[in-house]
Amino acid sequence: MWPFSSPDDAFRGVVQKEFGALAQECGTTLVQIEPLIFGFRTRYAVLTIGAYPGHFRSVCVKFRSSEKEEAVAVKDGADIGLANIELFVTGSVSEIYDERKDWSAAALRKEVEALATKVREVGMPFLASAGADWAGVRDMIAARVSRMFEEKPWLKRYGKNA
């Protein structure tokens, strides 16, 4: 449950400000998909941002390559998280994805502002270019998942019966 009285207003306000401006920079318009999920489509990509106020509360920015005339929507099987885009572009992941200490309106605003800044820093080639390396990002993710299954880090943490 949201700890402040009007989550739609708190989240909507900062998303419309930060990601609305980002959409304008890309020559398009931010749309509300669901009460806490927004997004926009450029000629080359779909970007979504959503607040997920469940047990593990999070704000997630995701990208995917855009098909012609594709509707703005979340596609979990196809979407790529901003952290993966950042890792692909820079070789590292910043701490913005786990800085939130609480779920207050102020913390949420700070996080959304930082995410919009990160999109501008590393995501613009994917939003604004036909030459974005979507296959390279997917290959990087597949290689990381493969290494994880080879190394089985959960065995170190939880034992052989995990």
TIVO-2410 file (N, C-alpha, C; in nm, 3 decimals):
# residues 162
REC num residu      c1      c2      c3 atome chaine
REC   1      M   0.084  -0.119   0.000     N      A
REC   1      M   0.000   0.000   0.000    CA      A
REC   1      M   0.088   0.125   0.000     C      A
REC   2      W   0.045   0.225  -0.068     N      A
REC   2      W   0.120   0.349  -0.075    CA      A
REC   2      W   0.115   0.422   0.058     C      A
REC   3      P   0.228   0.472   0.106     N      A
REC   3      P   0.232   0.540   0.235    CA      A
REC   3      P   0.193   0.688   0.229     C      A
REC   4      F   0.159   0.741   0.115     N      A
REC   4      F   0.112   0.878   0.110    CA      A
REC   4      F  -0.027   0.879   0.047     C      A
REC   5      S  -0.102   0.984   0.070     N      A
REC   5      S  -0.245   0.982   0.039    CA      A
REC   5      S  -0.278   0.980  -0.109     C      A
REC   6      S  -0.198   1.038  -0.192     N      A
REC   6      S  -0.232   1.046  -0.333    CA      A
REC   6      S  -0.116   0.998  -0.420     C      A
REC   7      P  -0.095   0.866  -0.429     N      A
REC   7      P   0.019   0.817  -0.505    CA      A
REC   7      P   0.013   0.852  -0.653     C      A
REC   8      D  -0.107   0.849  -0.709     N      A
REC   8      D  -0.117   0.884  -0.850    CA      A
REC   8      D  -0.066   1.026  -0.875     C      A
REC   9      D  -0.105   1.119  -0.789     N      A
REC   9      D  -0.062   1.258  -0.806    CA      A
REC   9      D   0.088   1.273  -0.787     C      A
REC  10      A   0.144   1.209  -0.683     N      A
REC  10      A   0.287   1.222  -0.656    CA      A
REC  10      A   0.369   1.163  -0.770     C      A
REC  11      F   0.334   1.043  -0.812     N      A
REC  11      F   0.408   0.979  -0.919    CA      A
REC  11      F   0.382   1.047  -1.052     C      A
REC  12      R   0.254   1.073  -1.083     N      A
REC  12      R   0.218   1.136  -1.210    CA      A
REC  12      R   0.289   1.269  -1.229     C      A
REC  13      G   0.293   1.349  -1.125     N      A
REC  13      G   0.355   1.481  -1.136    CA      A
REC  13      G   0.500   1.476  -1.181     C      A
REC  14      V   0.579   1.393  -1.115     N      A
REC  14      V   0.721   1.390  -1.149    CA      A
REC  14      V   0.744   1.317  -1.282     C      A
REC  15      V   0.664   1.215  -1.312     N      A
REC  15      V   0.680   1.146  -1.440    CA      A
REC  15      V   0.641   1.240  -1.554     C      A
REC  16      Q   0.530   1.312  -1.539     N      A
REC  16      Q   0.490   1.405  -1.645    CA      A
REC  16      Q   0.594   1.513  -1.665     C      A
REC  17      K   0.652   1.561  -1.557     N      A
REC  17      K   0.755   1.665  -1.569    CA      A
REC  17      K   0.880   1.609  -1.636     C      A
REC  18      E   0.937   1.504  -1.581     N      A
REC  18      E   1.066   1.453  -1.629    CA      A
REC  18      E   1.054   1.373  -1.759     C      A
REC  19      F   0.965   1.277  -1.763     N      A
REC  19      F   0.953   1.193  -1.881    CA      A
REC  19      F   0.868   1.257  -1.989     C      A
REC  20      G   0.779   1.350  -1.951     N      A
REC  20      G   0.708   1.428  -2.050    CA      A
REC  20      G   0.804   1.514  -2.129     C      A
REC  21      A   0.900   1.576  -2.058     N      A
REC  21      A   1.002   1.657  -2.126    CA      A
REC  21      A   1.091   1.569  -2.213     C      A
REC  22      L   1.125   1.452  -2.163     N      A
REC  22      L   1.207   1.359  -2.241    CA      A
REC  22      L   1.134   1.316  -2.368     C      A
REC  23      A   1.006   1.287  -2.357     N      A
REC  23      A   0.927   1.251  -2.475    CA      A
REC  23      A   0.927   1.366  -2.576     C      A
REC  24      Q   0.910   1.489  -2.528     N      A
REC  24      Q   0.913   1.605  -2.617    CA      A
REC  24      Q   1.046   1.617  -2.689     C      A
REC  25      E   1.155   1.591  -2.615     N      A
REC  25      E   1.288   1.596  -2.676    CA      A
REC  25      E   1.300   1.494  -2.789     C      A
REC  26      C   1.225   1.386  -2.777     N      A
REC  26      C   1.226   1.280  -2.879    CA      A
REC  26      C   1.119   1.302  -2.985     C      A
REC  27      G   1.046   1.414  -2.977     N      A
REC  27      G   0.945   1.446  -3.077    CA      A
REC  27      G   0.815   1.369  -3.062     C      A
REC  28      T   0.782   1.330  -2.940     N      A
REC  28      T   0.660   1.253  -2.918    CA      A
REC  28      T   0.594   1.297  -2.787     C      A
REC  29      T   0.493   1.224  -2.745     N      A
REC  29      T   0.415   1.261  -2.628    CA      A
REC  29      T   0.408   1.145  -2.529     C      A
REC  30      L   0.420   1.177  -2.403     N      A
REC  30      L   0.405   1.080  -2.296    CA      A
REC  30      L   0.258   1.044  -2.281     C      A
REC  31      V   0.228   0.915  -2.265     N      A
REC  31      V   0.090   0.871  -2.244    CA      A
REC  31      V   0.083   0.788  -2.116     C      A
REC  32      Q  -0.035   0.790  -2.055     N      A
REC  32      Q  -0.059   0.707  -1.938    CA      A
REC  32      Q  -0.119   0.576  -1.986     C      A
REC  33      I  -0.055   0.464  -1.953     N      A
REC  33      I  -0.097   0.332  -1.997    CA      A
REC  33      I  -0.191   0.269  -1.895     C      A
REC  34      E  -0.153   0.281  -1.770     N      A
REC  34      E  -0.229   0.231  -1.655    CA      A
REC  34      E  -0.214   0.336  -1.546     C      A
REC  35      P  -0.284   0.321  -1.434     N      A
REC  35      P  -0.274   0.425  -1.331    CA      A
REC  35      P  -0.132   0.463  -1.291     C      A
REC  36      L  -0.039   0.367  -1.286     N      A
REC  36      L   0.097   0.396  -1.243    CA      A
REC  36      L   0.201   0.360  -1.348     C      A
REC  37      I   0.160   0.349  -1.474     N      A
REC  37      I   0.253   0.317  -1.582    CA      A
REC  37      I   0.232   0.417  -1.696     C      A
REC  38      F   0.343   0.474  -1.741     N      A
REC  38      F   0.343   0.573  -1.848    CA      A
REC  38      F   0.444   0.529  -1.953     C      A
REC  39      G   0.438   0.590  -2.069     N      A
REC  39      G   0.537   0.557  -2.170    CA      A
REC  39      G   0.523   0.643  -2.293     C      A
REC  40      F   0.615   0.623  -2.384     N      A
REC  40      F   0.609   0.689  -2.514    CA      A
REC  40      F   0.681   0.604  -2.616     C      A
REC  41      R   0.648   0.629  -2.741     N      A
REC  41      R   0.709   0.558  -2.852    CA      A
REC  41      R   0.774   0.657  -2.945     C      A
REC  42      T   0.898   0.631  -2.979     N      A
REC  42      T   0.964   0.708  -3.083    CA      A
REC  42      T   0.959   0.624  -3.211     C      A
REC  43      R   1.021   0.673  -3.311     N      A
REC  43      R   1.027   0.598  -3.437    CA      A
REC  43      R   1.102   0.466  -3.420     C      A
REC  44      Y   1.192   0.462  -3.319     N      A
REC  44      Y   1.282   0.348  -3.305    CA      A
REC  44      Y   1.261   0.265  -3.179     C      A
REC  45      A   1.191   0.317  -3.079     N      A
REC  45      A   1.182   0.246  -2.951    CA      A
REC  45      A   1.056   0.281  -2.874     C      A
REC  46      V   1.024   0.195  -2.781     N      A
REC  46      V   0.919   0.220  -2.683    CA      A
REC  46      V   0.987   0.229  -2.547     C      A
REC  47      L   0.953   0.330  -2.470     N      A
REC  47      L   1.003   0.345  -2.334    CA      A
REC  47      L   0.882   0.344  -2.241     C      A
REC  48      T   0.891   0.267  -2.132     N      A
REC  48      T   0.787   0.271  -2.030    CA      A
REC  48      T   0.851   0.299  -1.895     C      A
REC  49      I   0.776   0.365  -1.809     N      A
REC  49      I   0.817   0.386  -1.671    CA      A
REC  49      I   0.696   0.355  -1.585     C      A
REC  50      G   0.720   0.274  -1.484     N      A
REC  50      G   0.610   0.234  -1.398    CA      A
REC  50      G   0.652   0.228  -1.253     C      A
REC  51      A   0.557   0.256  -1.166     N      A
REC  51      A   0.577   0.238  -1.022    CA      A
REC  51      A   0.504   0.112  -0.983     C      A
REC  52      Y   0.574   0.023  -0.916     N      A
REC  52      Y   0.518  -0.105  -0.877    CA      A
REC  52      Y   0.519  -0.113  -0.724     C      A
REC  53      P   0.407  -0.077  -0.661     N      A
REC  53      P   0.402  -0.066  -0.514    CA      A
REC  53      P   0.365  -0.197  -0.445     C      A
REC  54      G   0.433  -0.304  -0.479     N      A
REC  54      G   0.407  -0.433  -0.417    CA      A
REC  54      G   0.500  -0.456  -0.300     C      A
REC  55      H   0.523  -0.584  -0.271     N      A
REC  55      H   0.611  -0.622  -0.159    CA      A
REC  55      H   0.751  -0.565  -0.179     C      A
REC  56      F   0.804  -0.578  -0.301     N      A
REC  56      F   0.932  -0.519  -0.335    CA      A
REC  56      F   0.902  -0.397  -0.422     C      A
REC  57      R   0.882  -0.284  -0.358     N      A
REC  57      R   0.844  -0.162  -0.429    CA      A
REC  57      R   0.956  -0.116  -0.520     C      A
REC  58      S   0.919  -0.074  -0.639     N      A
REC  58      S   1.021  -0.029  -0.733    CA      A
REC  58      S   0.963   0.065  -0.837     C      A
REC  59      V   1.053   0.137  -0.899     N      A
REC  59      V   1.022   0.216  -1.017    CA      A
REC  59      V   1.109   0.157  -1.127     C      A
REC  60      C   1.049   0.129  -1.240     N      A
REC  60      C   1.123   0.060  -1.345    CA      A
REC  60      C   1.108   0.135  -1.478     C      A
REC  61      V   1.220   0.159  -1.542     N      A
REC  61      V   1.222   0.218  -1.676    CA      A
REC  61      V   1.269   0.108  -1.769     C      A
REC  62      K   1.192   0.085  -1.876     N      A
REC  62      K   1.225  -0.022  -1.970    CA      A
REC  62      K   1.217   0.029  -2.113     C      A
REC  63      F   1.297  -0.034  -2.198     N      A
REC  63      F   1.306  -0.001  -2.341    CA      A
REC  63      F   1.281  -0.126  -2.423     C      A
REC  64      R   1.241  -0.106  -2.546     N      A
REC  64      R   1.245  -0.212  -2.646    CA      A
REC  64      R   1.242  -0.147  -2.783     C      A
REC  65      S   1.292  -0.219  -2.878     N      A
REC  65      S   1.287  -0.175  -3.016    CA      A
REC  65      S   1.142  -0.165  -3.059     C      A
REC  66      S   1.110  -0.065  -3.137     N      A
REC  66      S   0.971  -0.040  -3.176    CA      A
REC  66      S   0.941  -0.095  -3.314     C      A
REC  67      E   0.830  -0.161  -3.322     N      A
REC  67      E   0.779  -0.205  -3.451    CA      A
REC  67      E   0.695  -0.091  -3.506     C      A
REC  68      K   0.681  -0.083  -3.636     N      A
REC  68      K   0.604   0.025  -3.698    CA      A
REC  68      K   0.462   0.027  -3.643     C      A
REC  69      E   0.419   0.144  -3.600     N      A
REC  69      E   0.283   0.167  -3.548    CA      A
REC  69      E   0.251   0.087  -3.422     C      A
REC  70      E   0.352   0.043  -3.350     N      A
REC  70      E   0.331  -0.033  -3.228    CA      A
REC  70      E   0.270   0.056  -3.120     C      A
REC  71      A   0.177   0.000  -3.044     N      A
REC  71      A   0.116   0.074  -2.934    CA      A
REC  71      A   0.214   0.083  -2.817     C      A
REC  72      V   0.199   0.189  -2.740     N      A
REC  72      V   0.280   0.205  -2.620    CA      A
REC  72      V   0.220   0.114  -2.513     C      A
REC  73      A   0.298   0.016  -2.469     N      A
REC  73      A   0.254  -0.081  -2.370    CA      A
REC  73      A   0.376  -0.149  -2.311     C      A
REC  74      V   0.358  -0.210  -2.196     N      A
REC  74      V   0.463  -0.290  -2.135    CA      A
REC  74      V   0.460  -0.427  -2.200     C      A
REC  75      K   0.577  -0.478  -2.236     N      A
REC  75      K   0.591  -0.614  -2.289    CA      A
REC  75      K   0.706  -0.680  -2.214     C      A
REC  76      D   0.672  -0.741  -2.101     N      A
REC  76      D   0.776  -0.792  -2.012    CA      A
REC  76      D   0.874  -0.886  -2.079     C      A
REC  77      G   0.831  -0.968  -2.170     N      A
REC  77      G   0.923  -1.061  -2.237    CA      A
REC  77      G   1.018  -0.994  -2.334     C      A
REC  78      A   0.986  -0.876  -2.379     N      A
REC  78      A   1.068  -0.806  -2.479    CA      A
REC  78      A   1.141  -0.685  -2.423     C      A
REC  79      D   1.090  -0.628  -2.313     N      A
REC  79      D   1.147  -0.505  -2.258    CA      A
REC  79      D   1.284  -0.529  -2.194     C      A
REC  80      I   1.368  -0.427  -2.201     N      A
REC  80      I   1.503  -0.429  -2.144    CA      A
REC  80      I   1.512  -0.316  -2.042     C      A
REC  81      G   1.551  -0.348  -1.921     N      A
REC  81      G   1.561  -0.248  -1.816    CA      A
REC  81      G   1.672  -0.148  -1.841     C      A
REC  82      L   1.650  -0.028  -1.790     N      A
REC  82      L   1.748   0.080  -1.805    CA      A
REC  82      L   1.885   0.041  -1.750     C      A
REC  83      A   1.891  -0.034  -1.641     N      A
REC  83      A   2.020  -0.076  -1.585    CA      A
REC  83      A   2.098  -0.159  -1.686     C      A
REC  84      N   2.031  -0.243  -1.762     N      A
REC  84      N   2.101  -0.322  -1.865    CA      A
REC  84      N   2.150  -0.234  -1.979     C      A
REC  85      I   2.072  -0.135  -2.016     N      A
REC  85      I   2.116  -0.040  -2.119    CA      A
REC  85      I   2.241   0.033  -2.069     C      A
REC  86      E   2.236   0.078  -1.943     N      A
REC  86      E   2.351   0.148  -1.886    CA      A
REC  86      E   2.475   0.058  -1.883     C      A
REC  87      L   2.458  -0.066  -1.840     N      A
REC  87      L   2.571  -0.159  -1.835    CA      A
REC  87      L   2.630  -0.180  -1.974     C      A
REC  88      F   2.546  -0.193  -2.073     N      A
REC  88      F   2.591  -0.212  -2.211    CA      A
REC  88      F   2.668  -0.090  -2.262     C      A
REC  89      V   2.617   0.028  -2.235     N      A
REC  89      V   2.677   0.151  -2.287    CA      A
REC  89      V   2.804   0.189  -2.212     C      A
REC  90      T   2.803   0.177  -2.079     N      A
REC  90      T   2.914   0.228  -1.998    CA      A
REC  90      T   3.004   0.121  -1.938     C      A
REC  91      G   2.956  -0.003  -1.933     N      A
REC  91      G   3.034  -0.109  -1.870    CA      A
REC  91      G   3.012  -0.120  -1.720     C      A
REC  92      S   2.925  -0.035  -1.666     N      A
REC  92      S   2.896  -0.041  -1.522    CA      A
REC  92      S   2.752   0.005  -1.498     C      A
REC  93      V   2.707  -0.016  -1.376     N      A
REC  93      V   2.572   0.023  -1.338    CA      A
REC  93      V   2.583   0.116  -1.218     C      A
REC  94      S   2.518   0.231  -1.227     N      A
REC  94      S   2.522   0.328  -1.117    CA      A
REC  94      S   2.432   0.281  -1.002     C      A
REC  95      E   2.442   0.351  -0.893     N      A
REC  95      E   2.367   0.314  -0.773    CA      A
REC  95      E   2.224   0.368  -0.772     C      A
REC  96      I   2.182   0.437  -0.874     N      A
REC  96      I   2.050   0.500  -0.870    CA      A
REC  96      I   1.938   0.399  -0.859     C      A
REC  97      Y   1.964   0.275  -0.896     N      A
REC  97      Y   1.858   0.174  -0.895    CA      A
REC  97      Y   1.830   0.120  -0.754     C      A
REC  98      D   1.918   0.144  -0.659     N      A
REC  98      D   1.892   0.099  -0.523    CA      A
REC  98      D   1.920   0.204  -0.417     C      A
REC  99      E   1.908   0.329  -0.452     N      A
REC  99      E   1.930   0.435  -0.355    CA      A
REC  99      E   1.811   0.463  -0.264     C      A
REC 100      R   1.690   0.430  -0.307     N      A
REC 100      R   1.572   0.467  -0.230    CA      A
REC 100      R   1.577   0.404  -0.092     C      A
REC 101      K   1.555   0.486   0.010     N      A
REC 101      K   1.553   0.438   0.147    CA      A
REC 101      K   1.409   0.417   0.195     C      A
REC 102      D   1.317   0.486   0.135     N      A
REC 102      D   1.176   0.472   0.173    CA      A
REC 102      D   1.090   0.496   0.050     C      A
REC 103      W   0.960   0.492   0.069     N      A
REC 103      W   0.867   0.507  -0.042    CA      A
REC 103      W   0.788   0.637  -0.027     C      A
REC 104      S   0.855   0.740   0.019     N      A
REC 104      S   0.789   0.870   0.034    CA      A
REC 104      S   0.781   0.941  -0.100     C      A
REC 105      A   0.694   1.040  -0.106     N      A
REC 105      A   0.680   1.117  -0.230    CA      A
REC 105      A   0.812   1.183  -0.268     C      A
REC 106      A   0.885   1.235  -0.169     N      A
REC 106      A   1.013   1.303  -0.198    CA      A
REC 106      A   1.115   1.204  -0.254     C      A
REC 107      A   1.123   1.085  -0.195     N      A
REC 107      A   1.218   0.985  -0.244    CA      A
REC 107      A   1.180   0.939  -0.384     C      A
REC 108      L   1.051   0.925  -0.408     N      A
REC 108      L   1.002   0.884  -0.539    CA      A
REC 108      L   1.037   0.990  -0.644     C      A
REC 109      R   1.017   1.117  -0.610     N      A
REC 109      R   1.052   1.225  -0.703    CA      A
REC 109      R   1.201   1.224  -0.737     C      A
REC 110      K   1.283   1.208  -0.634     N      A
REC 110      K   1.429   1.206  -0.654    CA      A
REC 110      K   1.469   1.090  -0.746     C      A
REC 111      E   1.409   0.975  -0.723     N      A
REC 111      E   1.442   0.858  -0.804    CA      A
REC 111      E   1.400   0.877  -0.950     C      A
REC 112      V   1.280   0.925  -0.973     N      A
REC 112      V   1.232   0.945  -1.110    CA      A
REC 112      V   1.318   1.049  -1.182     C      A
REC 113      E   1.356   1.154  -1.114     N      A
REC 113      E   1.445   1.255  -1.173    CA      A
REC 113      E   1.579   1.193  -1.213     C      A
REC 114      A   1.635   1.110  -1.125     N      A
REC 114      A   1.763   1.044  -1.154    CA      A
REC 114      A   1.749   0.947  -1.272     C      A
REC 115      L   1.637   0.876  -1.278     N      A
REC 115      L   1.616   0.783  -1.389    CA      A
REC 115      L   1.603   0.857  -1.522     C      A
REC 116      A   1.534   0.969  -1.523     N      A
REC 116      A   1.522   1.049  -1.646    CA      A
REC 116      A   1.659   1.100  -1.690     C      A
REC 117      T   1.739   1.143  -1.595     N      A
REC 117      T   1.875   1.188  -1.626    CA      A
REC 117      T   1.956   1.074  -1.687     C      A
REC 118      K   1.943   0.955  -1.629     N      A
REC 118      K   2.018   0.839  -1.680    CA      A
REC 118      K   1.971   0.803  -1.821     C      A
REC 119      V   1.843   0.814  -1.848     N      A
REC 119      V   1.794   0.788  -1.985    CA      A
REC 119      V   1.860   0.885  -2.081     C      A
REC 120      R   1.869   1.012  -2.043     N      A
REC 120      R   1.934   1.110  -2.131    CA      A
REC 120      R   2.081   1.076  -2.152     C      A
REC 121      E   2.147   1.026  -2.049     N      A
REC 121      E   2.290   0.995  -2.057    CA      A
REC 121      E   2.320   0.872  -2.141     C      A
REC 122      V   2.240   0.765  -2.125     N      A
REC 122      V   2.275   0.639  -2.190    CA      A
REC 122      V   2.169   0.584  -2.285     C      A
REC 123      G   2.046   0.630  -2.274     N      A
REC 123      G   1.937   0.570  -2.349    CA      A
REC 123      G   1.899   0.640  -2.478     C      A
REC 124      M   1.945   0.762  -2.496     N      A
REC 124      M   1.903   0.838  -2.614    CA      A
REC 124      M   1.938   0.770  -2.747     C      A
REC 125      P   2.054   0.704  -2.761     N      A
REC 125      P   2.078   0.636  -2.889    CA      A
REC 125      P   1.974   0.528  -2.920     C      A
REC 126      F   1.918   0.467  -2.816     N      A
REC 126      F   1.817   0.365  -2.838    CA      A
REC 126      F   1.682   0.427  -2.873     C      A
REC 127      L   1.656   0.545  -2.821     N      A
REC 127      L   1.530   0.614  -2.848    CA      A
REC 127      L   1.531   0.688  -2.982     C      A
REC 128      A   1.649   0.736  -3.022     N      A
REC 128      A   1.653   0.830  -3.134    CA      A
REC 128      A   1.735   0.784  -3.253     C      A
REC 129      S   1.774   0.657  -3.257     N      A
REC 129      S   1.861   0.614  -3.365    CA      A
REC 129      S   1.820   0.479  -3.421     C      A
REC 130      A   1.824   0.469  -3.551     N      A
REC 130      A   1.797   0.341  -3.616    CA      A
REC 130      A   1.912   0.244  -3.595     C      A
REC 131      G   2.030   0.296  -3.561     N      A
REC 131      G   2.149   0.213  -3.548    CA      A
REC 131      G   2.175   0.161  -3.408     C      A
REC 132      A   2.080   0.172  -3.317     N      A
REC 132      A   2.102   0.123  -3.181    CA      A
REC 132      A   2.127  -0.027  -3.182     C      A
REC 133      D   2.216  -0.073  -3.098     N      A
REC 133      D   2.258  -0.213  -3.097    CA      A
REC 133      D   2.172  -0.296  -3.002     C      A
REC 134      W   2.047  -0.318  -3.039     N      A
REC 134      W   1.956  -0.399  -2.958    CA      A
REC 134      W   2.007  -0.542  -2.945     C      A
REC 135      A   2.059  -0.596  -3.053     N      A
REC 135      A   2.110  -0.734  -3.050    CA      A
REC 135      A   2.229  -0.745  -2.954     C      A
REC 136      G   2.312  -0.643  -2.953     N      A
REC 136      G   2.426  -0.642  -2.861    CA      A
REC 136      G   2.383  -0.643  -2.715     C      A
REC 137      V   2.281  -0.565  -2.684     N      A
REC 137      V   2.229  -0.562  -2.546    CA      A
REC 137      V   2.173  -0.699  -2.510     C      A
REC 138      R   2.095  -0.756  -2.598     N      A
REC 138      R   2.036  -0.888  -2.570    CA      A
REC 138      R   2.144  -0.996  -2.557     C      A
REC 139      D   2.248  -0.989  -2.639     N      A
REC 139      D   2.359  -1.084  -2.628    CA      A
REC 139      D   2.430  -1.068  -2.494     C      A
REC 140      M   2.451  -0.943  -2.450     N      A
REC 140      M   2.516  -0.918  -2.321    CA      A
REC 140      M   2.432  -0.977  -2.208     C      A
REC 141      I   2.301  -0.957  -2.212     N      A
REC 141      I   2.213  -1.009  -2.108    CA      A
REC 141      I   2.217  -1.162  -2.109     C      A
REC 142      A   2.209  -1.222  -2.226     N      A
REC 142      A   2.213  -1.368  -2.237    CA      A
REC 142      A   2.344  -1.424  -2.181     C      A
REC 143      A   2.455  -1.358  -2.210     N      A
REC 143      A   2.585  -1.403  -2.160    CA      A
REC 143      A   2.591  -1.392  -2.008     C      A
REC 144      R   2.537  -1.285  -1.953     N      A
REC 144      R   2.536  -1.268  -1.806    CA      A
REC 144      R   2.449  -1.375  -1.740     C      A
REC 145      V   2.335  -1.405  -1.799     N      A
REC 145      V   2.247  -1.508  -1.743    CA      A
REC 145      V   2.316  -1.644  -1.752     C      A
REC 146      S   2.379  -1.672  -1.864     N      A
REC 146      S   2.449  -1.798  -1.882    CA      A
REC 146      S   2.560  -1.815  -1.778     C      A
REC 147      R   2.641  -1.710  -1.758     N      A
REC 147      R   2.747  -1.715  -1.656    CA      A
REC 147      R   2.690  -1.739  -1.518     C      A
REC 148      M   2.577  -1.674  -1.490     N      A
REC 148      M   2.516  -1.690  -1.359    CA      A
REC 148      M   2.478  -1.837  -1.336     C      A
REC 149      F   2.421  -1.901  -1.438     N      A
REC 149      F   2.382  -2.041  -1.422    CA      A
REC 149      F   2.503  -2.133  -1.415     C      A
REC 150      E   2.612  -2.097  -1.480     N      A
REC 150      E   2.735  -2.176  -1.470    CA      A
REC 150      E   2.797  -2.162  -1.331     C      A
REC 151      E   2.798  -2.039  -1.278     N      A
REC 151      E   2.862  -2.013  -1.149    CA      A
REC 151      E   2.774  -2.052  -1.030     C      A
REC 152      K   2.644  -2.054  -1.048     N      A
REC 152      K   2.546  -2.091  -0.945    CA      A
REC 152      K   2.571  -2.019  -0.812     C      A
REC 153      P   2.567  -1.887  -0.812     N      A
REC 153      P   2.596  -1.812  -0.689    CA      A
REC 153      P   2.498  -1.841  -0.576     C      A
REC 154      W   2.379  -1.889  -0.608     N      A
REC 154      W   2.281  -1.919  -0.505    CA      A
REC 154      W   2.326  -2.036  -0.417     C      A
REC 155      L   2.411  -2.125  -0.471     N      A
REC 155      L   2.461  -2.237  -0.391    CA      A
REC 155      L   2.550  -2.188  -0.277     C      A
REC 156      K   2.628  -2.083  -0.304     N      A
REC 156      K   2.713  -2.026  -0.200    CA      A
REC 156      K   2.628  -1.965  -0.090     C      A
REC 157      R   2.518  -1.908  -0.128     N      A
REC 157      R   2.434  -1.838  -0.032    CA      A
REC 157      R   2.337  -1.932   0.040     C      A
REC 158      Y   2.276  -2.024  -0.036     N      A
REC 158      Y   2.167  -2.105   0.020    CA      A
REC 158      Y   2.200  -2.254   0.034     C      A
REC 159      G   2.311  -2.298  -0.018     N      A
REC 159      G   2.349  -2.438  -0.006    CA      A
REC 159      G   2.305  -2.522  -0.122     C      A
REC 160      K   2.344  -2.649  -0.120     N      A
REC 160      K   2.318  -2.740  -0.231    CA      A
REC 160      K   2.171  -2.772  -0.251     C      A
REC 161      N   2.090  -2.759  -0.150     N      A
REC 161      N   1.949  -2.794  -0.160    CA      A
REC 161      N   1.863  -2.682  -0.218     C      A
REC 162      A   1.926  -2.572  -0.256     N      A
REC 162      A   1.848  -2.458  -0.307    CA      A
REC 162      A   1.800  -2.482  -0.446     C      A
***
